[in-house]
């Protein structure tokens, strides 16, 4: 009998996945958890054939969680489940030892394919990501994205991560607010992020701490 642990802090996501899994694997036992502490407790006390983890559970560093799970259960088969851009995030988690990375927007047939692959001890990545991984530009695409930023962009980023808005940054750095806005757009584009929450998650994923910019 297959035992699966499903970890996501949104009940509606967990319930939806349970329906898909139980329609596909009729006799599967599906446990769930809503945070990293619960996941570690369940993994310590039970042996799961598949662990599906949300990348962004509240109050949980998912990269640390993966490391801790694999320390407890070296043979654990982990499938990451996220809305975050797989071209940025998937490579890092695969390096940590997970079996696959699945986007939450994937259709049901793709979800089933991912689960089947991992249960059969095969890696899973989407067709789009697989194509990217096989291109010669692979090292450039997956190097630390923060090294792409210029010194001025790094200064703006530092202020953004402090929670400051365009007007506040304009006053702090003594530059025009429209210039700040332009730099902000460039930063988001270079990091391939849609909002500051994604940038914060990306910073955590790459253990990135903005360097202290010397005062003029």
VMD Tcl script that draws the C-alpha trace (Angstrom):
set ca {
  {0.00 0.00 0.00}
  {1.36 3.43 -0.99}
  {1.72 6.02 1.77}
  {1.97 9.65 0.70}
  {2.61 12.79 2.75}
  {1.17 15.99 1.31}
  {2.46 19.25 2.83}
  {0.92 22.60 1.92}
  {-0.36 25.38 4.16}
  {-3.49 25.85 2.03}
  {-6.22 23.32 2.86}
  {-7.89 23.79 -0.53}
  {-4.66 22.74 -2.29}
  {-4.27 19.70 -0.06}
  {-7.89 18.66 -0.58}
  {-7.65 19.06 -4.36}
  {-4.47 16.99 -4.55}
  {-5.97 14.29 -2.33}
  {-8.86 13.89 -4.77}
  {-6.47 13.56 -7.72}
  {-4.25 11.09 -5.87}
  {-7.11 8.92 -4.62}
  {-8.69 8.79 -8.09}
  {-5.34 7.67 -9.47}
  {-4.14 5.47 -6.58}
  {-7.34 4.08 -5.09}
  {-5.75 2.35 -2.11}
  {-3.23 5.06 -1.25}
  {-3.05 6.42 2.28}
  {-2.62 10.19 2.14}
  {-1.51 12.09 5.24}
  {-1.19 15.85 5.27}
  {0.72 18.61 7.04}
  {0.57 22.39 6.94}
  {4.07 23.38 8.13}
  {7.64 22.16 8.41}
  {7.37 21.11 12.05}
  {4.44 18.80 11.27}
  {6.28 17.37 8.27}
  {9.37 16.46 10.30}
  {7.23 14.92 13.04}
  {5.37 12.72 10.55}
  {8.51 11.76 8.63}
  {10.21 10.81 11.91}
  {7.32 8.56 12.94}
  {6.35 7.06 9.58}
  {7.84 5.92 6.30}
  {6.34 7.49 3.17}
  {6.83 6.33 -0.41}
  {6.28 9.91 -1.61}
  {6.49 13.33 0.06}
  {4.95 16.27 -1.81}
  {6.18 19.60 -0.43}
  {4.98 23.14 -1.07}
  {7.96 25.44 -1.64}
  {6.48 28.35 0.33}
  {4.80 27.10 3.50}
  {4.39 29.87 6.06}
  {7.20 29.95 8.64}
  {9.14 27.20 6.87}
  {12.47 27.32 5.04}
  {11.73 24.67 2.44}
  {15.38 24.17 1.45}
  {16.30 23.45 5.09}
  {13.25 21.20 5.38}
  {14.38 19.11 2.40}
  {17.85 18.77 3.94}
  {16.39 17.71 7.29}
  {14.04 15.16 5.72}
  {16.88 13.57 3.76}
  {19.01 13.48 6.91}
  {16.22 11.52 8.64}
  {15.23 9.44 5.61}
  {18.07 9.36 3.03}
  {15.92 7.34 0.62}
  {12.95 9.72 0.81}
  {11.36 10.57 -2.54}
  {10.42 14.24 -2.50}
  {8.38 16.12 -5.11}
  {8.35 19.91 -4.78}
  {5.05 21.64 -5.59}
  {5.08 25.37 -6.29}
  {3.80 28.38 -8.20}
  {7.34 29.81 -8.38}
  {9.25 29.89 -11.66}
  {10.79 26.47 -12.19}
  {13.66 27.80 -14.32}
  {14.96 29.60 -11.21}
  {13.90 27.32 -8.37}
  {13.91 23.75 -9.70}
  {17.67 23.41 -10.24}
  {18.47 24.34 -6.62}
  {16.00 21.83 -5.18}
  {17.16 19.09 -7.54}
  {20.69 19.75 -6.31}
  {19.46 19.33 -2.73}
  {18.25 15.84 -3.61}
  {14.53 16.07 -4.45}
  {13.13 13.82 -7.19}
  {11.13 16.45 -9.04}
  {9.65 19.93 -9.24}
  {5.99 20.36 -10.24}
  {4.24 23.64 -10.97}
  {0.86 24.07 -9.22}
  {-0.65 25.25 -12.50}
  {0.08 21.87 -14.13}
  {-2.89 19.95 -15.57}
  {-4.09 16.80 -13.83}
  {-2.40 14.44 -16.30}
  {0.96 16.13 -15.63}
  {0.44 15.83 -11.86}
  {-0.24 12.12 -12.27}
  {2.86 11.75 -14.45}
  {5.02 13.47 -11.83}
  {3.68 11.26 -9.04}
  {4.13 8.11 -11.11}
  {7.72 9.02 -12.03}
  {8.76 9.72 -8.45}
  {7.01 6.62 -7.05}
  {8.97 4.60 -9.62}
  {12.18 6.25 -8.43}
  {12.53 8.38 -11.57}
  {13.26 12.11 -11.70}
  {10.50 14.41 -12.89}
  {10.77 17.79 -14.61}
  {8.32 19.36 -17.03}
  {8.95 19.15 -20.77}
  {9.67 22.90 -20.87}
  {12.26 22.67 -18.10}
  {13.82 19.56 -19.61}
  {14.36 21.46 -22.84}
  {16.04 24.27 -20.91}
  {18.24 21.82 -18.98}
  {19.55 20.30 -22.21}
  {20.55 23.60 -23.79}
  {24.17 24.72 -23.82}
  {23.18 27.89 -21.95}
  {22.32 25.79 -18.86}
  {25.17 27.06 -16.59}
  {24.32 30.68 -17.36}
  {20.61 30.17 -16.74}
  {21.11 28.54 -13.36}
  {23.98 30.52 -11.86}
  {23.11 32.68 -8.87}
  {20.69 35.24 -10.41}
  {21.81 38.03 -8.06}
  {25.21 38.28 -9.76}
  {23.40 39.76 -12.77}
  {22.66 42.99 -10.88}
  {24.73 46.15 -11.26}
  {26.00 48.09 -8.25}
  {23.12 50.59 -8.46}
  {20.57 47.79 -8.87}
  {22.06 46.14 -5.80}
  {21.58 49.40 -3.86}
  {17.93 49.57 -4.93}
  {17.42 45.89 -4.10}
  {18.86 46.42 -0.63}
  {16.25 49.09 0.03}
  {13.43 46.98 -1.45}
  {14.31 44.10 0.87}
  {14.07 46.53 3.79}
  {10.46 47.13 2.78}
  {10.90 50.61 1.31}
  {8.80 51.85 -1.59}
  {9.88 53.91 -4.60}
  {9.40 57.26 -2.84}
  {11.32 56.17 0.24}
  {14.18 54.82 -1.86}
  {14.23 58.03 -3.88}
  {14.75 60.05 -0.72}
  {17.25 57.61 0.78}
  {19.49 57.47 -2.29}
  {18.79 61.02 -3.49}
  {17.71 60.00 -6.98}
  {14.55 60.73 -8.95}
  {11.61 58.44 -8.20}
  {11.14 57.65 -11.91}
  {14.75 56.45 -12.02}
  {14.10 54.23 -9.02}
  {11.05 52.83 -10.81}
  {13.16 52.03 -13.87}
  {15.78 50.25 -11.79}
  {13.08 48.35 -9.94}
  {11.65 47.04 -13.21}
  {15.13 45.98 -14.33}
  {15.71 44.12 -11.05}
  {12.42 42.24 -11.34}
  {13.19 41.35 -14.96}
  {16.75 40.15 -14.25}
  {15.60 38.03 -11.30}
  {12.53 36.84 -13.22}
  {10.29 37.71 -10.27}
  {6.83 39.27 -10.23}
  {6.84 40.80 -6.74}
  {8.98 41.44 -3.68}
  {7.69 38.27 -2.00}
  {9.23 36.18 -4.79}
  {12.48 38.13 -4.48}
  {12.55 37.47 -0.73}
  {12.01 33.75 -1.38}
  {14.73 33.76 -4.02}
  {17.12 35.50 -1.63}
  {16.46 32.80 0.97}
  {16.90 30.04 -1.58}
  {20.34 31.29 -2.61}
  {21.33 32.35 0.93}
  {21.71 35.83 -0.51}
  {22.47 38.75 1.80}
  {22.77 42.11 0.00}
  {26.30 43.50 0.41}
  {26.75 46.67 2.43}
  {27.17 49.52 -0.04}
  {29.91 51.93 1.12}
  {28.66 55.40 1.93}
  {29.77 58.10 -0.45}
}
mol new
graphics top color blue
foreach p $ca { graphics top sphere $p radius 0.5 }
foreach p [lrange $ca 0 end-1] q [lrange $ca 1 end] { graphics top cylinder $p $q radius 0.2 }
display resetview
